[in-house]
Every structure is written in structure tokens, then in C-alpha cells.
């Protein structure tokens, strides 16, 4: 069976030669990247948009993180293999990290699924490789080093996919990357960055639910509530909505509670019946999420120190949906949750969704910051980023193998470096494009077309 599927993948090289993936030339009618970004702003909170653009101004890599919609448009006319998986949709190197499984073990995996959508596996790989070059340049690496990083992405993915193609279906689904193995890899291949990797893991271990509660809340008149830190964290009781702006209200959260709980497995419903909502706040998310409706909810249980903080994030259509036709999701929040559960080796115990009554806005829920950690890419040297990328690619290949045809993908990739060199060339070319698009944002801010607020 496997040889037949590998042969099928190899045969696809005729319609999409592996070398064709190395081409990047913007089309003459390429959409204005700034206009694409602004189109996303229509359903966001207007007063937060300057923060979004201020963060994107920090560097070309920060711009890359917030411009998945631009790359989706650019990938649409590119050659595709026709082998579809569930895509992360925004697989840049900062969308991987550390978190705890329900069994409280620390693992490393993909950690962002807001753009998850069925599509060609190579789109995720191209975005990851391009992010490696953009980030490498931001770290001051020379061009030769950045090209090596891009090649590592493709080679590591290809080798991991070959392993998964030979594994049983259950072994693929059981596979995971524990943080101990990540630290071992750094110690073996990137000793100068090994100490930084260890600090990242130790920091993630310290991010317990109890510590998060202590940091974000205070007791006032005998009641625990969120600490205001505007504009990043604002209690909803203190938030003044602008006319015509639909913000999350406390009543919205309470009305949504039963819908969210019903989206969970029954045994977790029993668990959450032991908690009650005591406070809610609007909380600004990461670069690409700034302006979306995002809140945090404080829950308290039976015991005095029994507290839990859940995050609710607005779910809109994936940036890929406009270019990958034929998929219809009744709920965008459910799309994100299903994508995460399908791609991750283990998912957040409290991961669920609901659709807001009245506004129809959809949200997915998860626990906030519980034993979660991210590598600071700027603190890693070339070997450190190379080792980090290799681990990311194992996770990406496993995620694709869980929901796609690993043998066919492996057959297409082959055992040589033809595809590796193509992805390297694409990544370098697209990094050049990203830097031009970043300068276009800088010009838009200078001209007043875009309002940006930096330092937040």
C-alpha cells in the first residue's frame, strides 16, 4: 500500500515540478499589501488598530507575523501538489512553543490555529521557511546563513515526513515532542543557545495558573478581580464602548458560558460546574490578533485559592478561505478548535467554542498562560535557530501526517535536495518581498494613511 501511495506522490512532480516551488515573482496585478491589511480591520475594534500597526512597525519580522493575509494572497497562484492537509495557515517560527498536556507534561508543538484550513501542505512549509530568512536577517545573520536556515526547514520536514510515512497511523497520532528531547538537541547541536533554551523551559514551568492569577488579579473589598492595565487589560465594567462598537459585555460572557461548556466533553462539563464567573476583562492579544475581540474570564471554585482564568478570542474566517474554495464551515470558532485538536499531539484541556447571541460573533476558549512558553528568537545564534527550526519541522510534518497522506507527500519530496533548494530560493525571494512590504507600511504611516502607536 505504502509503495503505491509514494508512487502517487512521485507522479505529481509532472504537474508541479519540485523546482517550480522556488519561483517567486510578484504578479503585475498583485494586490496592495496595505489594502489587504486594512480590509481585515473592518470587523476589529478601531481604537486598538494603532497598537496593531505600531507592533508591526517594530521590524520586518514583526510585519511578517501580522501579515498572514498578504502571504495567503501571494501563495494563491503558486503551483500546488494537490495533496491537501489541515494547514496551520500561519506557520511562522514564532507560532511554535511549549505548553502542558492535560497530564501536566511539557511538550513542544504548533500553538496557533486561527488560520487553520484544509489546503496544500507546501503552503505551511513556505511560510515557515520565509519566516526563517526574515528572522535570520533580523538577527544580523549574513545571507549565506539565512539561506542555510531556509534549507534546514525543507530538509528537516522532508526527513520527518519520510519517518511518518513508514509509521503506523496510531504511532503518528501518539507521537509528540517532549521538552526534554528539545533540550538534548540544543545541548548536542547548539551549545551556545542551550542555556537560553533551558531558561525558556524553566520559565514555562513557572507559568502556573496560580501565578497567572496572582499577576493579573487583586482582591478589592474581599472580592478578586482583574487589575486594570489600559489599554492592554481593561475590566469590562470600566470599559466605555464607543458609539456603534460592539464590545464584549459581562452579560455576553455569561450568556455564552453554557454554550461553551456544552462544546466540551461531558466529563469536563462536570468539572466546570464547580466554577462560577467572578470577573471579565478585555485583553489585547498578539501582533496579528490586536483589534479582535479578546477577553479573559476569572472563574472561582469551591476552595479559597481555587481560581481559573480562561481566554475567549474572536474567530473570523481564515485568511486562506478566499483562495481555497470548496470548504464551508458553519462555525469559524469550531474550525479553529477542530484544527487545533487535529494537528496538536495534545490540546488545551479547556479548548472549546461558542457563538455569541445577537451579534453572531464567534469565539473560541482556552486556558490562559498555563505552563506556556515561547522561545525568544532574537536570543538564539544561527545554530540555535537551526536546531529550533528542525524541531518545528518535526512538529509540522507530524501535524500534516495526522490528517494527510504522509506516504504521498514523502514520495513527492523524494530523498534528494531538489525540493530543499527550491524552498530555500523561494524563502529568500519572499523575504525580499516582505521587506518591501514592510517599507510600504512605514511609508503608509509617514503619509498618514495608517495610524500607528508604538511602544505598547
C-alpha positions, 0 to 999 in steps of 0.5 A, a space after each residue: 500500500 505504502 509503495 503505491 501511495 509514494 508512487 502517487 506522490 512521485 507522479 505529481 512532480 509532472 504537474 508541479 515540478 519540485 523546482 517550480 516551488 522556488 519561483 517567486 515573482 510578484 504578479 503585475 496585478 498583485 494586490 496592495 499589501 496595505 489594502 489587504 491589511 486594512 480590509 481585515 480591520 473592518 470587523 476589529 475594534 478601531 481604537 486598538 488598530 494603532 497598537 496593531 500597526 505600531 507592533 508591526 512597525 517594530 521590524 520586518 519580522 514583526 510585519 511578517 507575523 501580522 501579515 498572514 493575509 498578504 502571504 495567503 494572497 501571494 501563495 494563491 497562484 503558486 503551483 500546488 501538489 494537490 495533496 491537501 492537509 489541515 494547514 496551520 495557515 500561519 506557520 511562522 517560527 514564532 507560532 511554535 512553543 511549549 505548553 502542558 498536556 492535560 497530564 501536566 507534561 511539557 511538550 513542544 508543538 504548533 500553538 496557533 490555529 486561527 488560520 487553520 484550513 484544509 489546503 496544500 501542505 507546501 503552503 505551511 512549509 513556505 511560510 515557515 521557511 520565509 519566516 526563517 530568512 526574515 528572522 535570520 536577517 533580523 538577527 544580523 545573520 549574513 545571507 549565506 546563513 539565512 539561506 542555510 536556515 531556509 534549507 534546514 526547514 525543507 530538509 528537516 520536514 522532508 526527513 520527518 515526513 519520510 519517518 511518518 510515512 513508514 509509521 503506523 497511523 496510531 504511532 503518528 497520532 501518539 507521537 509528540 515532542 517532549 521538552 526534554 528531547 528539545 533540550 538534548 538537541 540544543 545541548 548536542 547541536 547548539 551549545 551556545 543557545 542551550 542555556 537560553 533554551 533551558 531558561 525558556 523551559 524553566 520559565 514555562 514551568 513557572 507559568 502556573 495558573 496560580 501565578 497567572 492569577 496572582 499577576 493579573 488579579 487583586 482582591 478589592 473589598 474581599 472580592 478578586 478581580 482583574 487589575 486594570 492595565 489600559 489599554 492592554 487589560 481593561 475590566 469590562 465594567 470600566 470599559 466605555 464602548 464607543 458609539 456603534 462598537 460592539 464590545 464584549 459585555 459581562 452579560 455576553 460572557 455569561 450568556 455564552 458560558 453554557 454554550 461553551 461548556 456544552 462544546 466540551 466533553 461531558 466529563 469536563 462539563 462536570 468539572 466546570 460546574 464547580 466554577 462560577 464567573 467572578 470577573 471579565 476583562 478585555 485583553 489585547 492579544 498578539 501582533 496579528 490578533 490586536 483589534 479582535 475581540 479578546 477577553 479573559 474570564 476569572 472563574 472561582 471554585 469551591 476552595 479559597 485559592 481555587 481560581 481559573 482564568 480562561 481566554 475567549 478570542 474572536 474567530 473570523 474566517 481564515 485568511 486562506 478561505 478566499 483562495 481555497 474554495 470548496 470548504 464551508 464551515 458553519 462555525 469559524 470558532 469550531 474550525 479553529 478548535 477542530 484544527 487545533 485538536 487535529 494537528 496538536 499531539 495534545 490540546 488545551 484541556 479547556 479548548 472549546 467554542 461558542 457563538 455569541 447571541 445577537 451579534 453572531 460573533 464567534 469565539 473560541 476558549 482556552 486556558 490562559 498562560 498555563 505552563 506556556 512558553 515561547 522561545 525568544 528568537 532574537 536570543 538564539 545564534 544561527 545554530 540555535 535557530 537551526 536546531 529550533 527550526 528542525 524541531 518545528 519541522 518535526 512538529 509540522 510534518 507530524 501535524 500534516 501526517 495526522 490528517 494527510 497522506 504522509 506516504 504521498 507527500 514523502 514520495 513527492 519530496 523524494 530523498 534528494 535536495 531538489 525540493 530543499 533548494 527550491 524552498 530555500 530560493 523561494 524563502 529568500 525571494 519572499 523575504 525580499 518581498 516582505 521587506 518591501 512590504 514592510 517599507 510600504 507600511 512605514 511609508 503608509 504611516 509617514 503619509 498618514 494613511 495608517 495610524 500607528 502607536 508604538 511602544 505598547 
